Each structure stands twice: as C-alpha cells, then as structure tokens.
Amino acid sequence: MKLFPYAHATHPQWRMATALVLAQLRAQMALPDFAKSPSLALLYITDHYADEAEAILEHLSAELPEVTDWAGTVGVGVAANNVEYFDEPALSLMLCDLSPDQYRVFSGVAPLSASGRASGTDGFVAHTALVHADGGTPELPDLIAEMAERTRSGYVFGGLASSRGQSVQFSHGSAGNLSGQGAVSGVFHGGLSGVAFGPDVGLISRVTQGAQPVDRERTVTGSDGNLVLTLDDEPALDVLLRERVISLDAPDEAMPRLRATLVGLAPAASERGDEAGAPRVRGQFGAEVLVRHLIGLDPGRRGVAIADVAPVGTRLAFCERNVNAARADLVRVCAEVREELEPEELSLSAATALAASDVDAGPHPERRIAGAVYVSCSGRGGPHFGSPSAELQTVRRALGDVPLVGFFAGGEIAHHRLYGYTGVLTVFTMP
C-alpha cells in the first residue's frame, strides 16, 4: 500500500474543476510514494454541481479507467487537506490503494447482505463500512443500526448528504448489481450507499464533539415519546428554565437562549458501550453522547420536547455549541490517532502539545497514514471555527500533511448511530 492520491478544486464550470483535479492526481501518481493505479475512488461534490453529478462521474470514469469502483455524495461543503469549500462549486476526490478483494461498494442495487457478505461476491466479509445516506430516508437511524449489524465490528462511519437542491450519492461497483436491475448510472437518490471494508484494511476512527455541557447530567425519569417530562423526578421544563436562567415572562430574551440550548443524550449506564469508558476532558462529551435540538416546550405538562426519543433511564445534559471546546476536542481525537499509530515515538501529551502549536507535524510517511476521510457537520467548518478553512487547518496541524477528503453533512454517522454537530475522522493505515 502507498499514499492515496487526492485532489480538490473549485470552478464555476465542472469541466474545468475536473481538469484541475485530474492534473493534480496524475502529478501525484507519477511520484514514487503515491499509488500508481488505485481502483477505488471517493468523490465528494458541493451542491452547486448536484445537477451535473452523472456527467461528472461519467467524465472522471472515462479519464481514470484504472478506477473501477466509485463512492461518494454531495454536501453544502466539501473538504480536503487544509481547505474547505463552502457555498461554491467544488469537488474533492481521493483514490484509495486497496486490494479489490478487501472492499465492496454497495447501494440499493448492490446491497450488503445481512450475513456480512456482499451480494454476488465470493467470500468477502465486511468488517466495517463507510456509509452515505439520504436524510429523507424513512426510519434512517434504524437502517444505520441495521447496516452496522451487517459488519463484523458493528462500526460504520460516514454522513448524510446535504444539499439545497438534489441529494445525490455516487455508487458504482465492479462486483455487479442485483439481477434484473440492468445498467445503472452510478448516481442514486435516496437510501444508503457506500463502501464496506474487509478485516485486512487498517482503519482508525474517532468522533469529535462540537457541543459542551452547561449543566450536570441528569436521568430522564418520565417521558412520552419526544417529550421529556421529568429529570431526576423534577419537571424538565423547570430544570431547563432554572439552569439556563430563562424566564418565559420575557419572551424576547428567552427565545435566543432557548434556540442556543441543545440536549446531550446518553444511554443508561447499564446500556453504555465501550466508547463510554474512553478518557475525556472534563466538561466535554464522550462519543456515546448524541446532541439533539430542543423543538418545543409544554407548559401544561412542564415538559421539554426534543428532536429524538428519550426513554426513562436515558442520561440527559443541557448543552450549547462551543468553539473552544470543539477545537480542543478535535485536537484530542487527532492526537489519539497519532498516539495509536506511533505509540513508541510520541506520547499522547507530546502529540497534544505539538498539535496545539502552529508548527506542522513531521513528514507524512513516518506516521503510516495512507489517507483519511473527515465528515463534519454542515454547521461546523470555518464559519463556526472563526475563519475560512479553520476546522481543516486544525486537523492538518494536529494530524499532519496527509491525503484527506471529506464533506460537510446533514448528520454524521459513527458506531451505529446518527450524530449531530460532530466530526468523524477516519484514517487508513499502512501495513
């Protein structure tokens, strides 16, 4: 395995953007450290190009005949190493140097079977998967959990397409489609698609939170669907108004504070998985926490309505988005990745200190990272972190100069859950 060639470009005309991307890819593929003929491509486009998705895929496929498998989707922004493209026509592309017998592209016409074997393949077993999904798909959280069950690890990562127009996904595999589907363009609308990876593909994945608790964690002791009625046996609305210092008698002042307030939900202690035991910085959420919106108040029942269900026993903490906490947590997960790759060369504290500095990390090959995928919330990125491309610049300072692509999603996927206001960083490691 060698470094994954990657490229990115912006231009009002998609043909010019693809020409710039192809020139970058061919220049990298001529270098000795980069793969010469990778067969799997990850393609992300901004929604400015959504209407031309089929033409873009057809053109790139013709120009890169060695690439037999394609996956990707659309976002309101796309990312590459050290750069973000928001609200402009752009694309980001990475060619993965993986053995064809160690991955399978899947979609509605080429599904991953419930046994962990991709339909129509011989002996392939999915260990994990990169998943792209349409946010309008019914019962999407259940489908994501079901997809995770089709992998040996139970872990999937990725995100929901985000677009102000068409929501498209790229999925074209050399392993074929379901019988009777005929020829398909490789561009899909709705449902789930992505790439399943076998056990020999080295991957490290982390979730970084973008919200910070502003109150202690409480237990949901009464609920009715989306309505949380009591927290620690106290009316939930009373807790919210007291802890956030909000008075409904002054609606002009109350509404901005209510809009800025979110809830962090975690399973009951008896139901928490391994991620709940991971070390964390005090005052920050762990990967087991799902951040959700407040969607209403019920003064009659003294309840708080949230954009999810919270069964009795769920742990709940009121929270808000915090730039400094998001930046610190992003540096932390990058440092954890580097520590896992370099346990003897660099301690976690040293990696954290280096990541927090303005000095770029050392040469890429020493870290044995072949490429990376970063899926971030569409509400994050430079606009949230304070300057253009600030989030991806933080990743580069912390992780180093590695091949990286990604997109800004309508929801992030990790473990077997659908997150919000998070970033999901996944790196491919060299043998």
Summary of the structure (lengths in Angstrom):
residues: 431
radius of gyration: 21.8
end to end distance: 7.2
largest distance: 69.0
contacts: 1554
relative contact order: 0.16
helix: 27%
strand: 33%
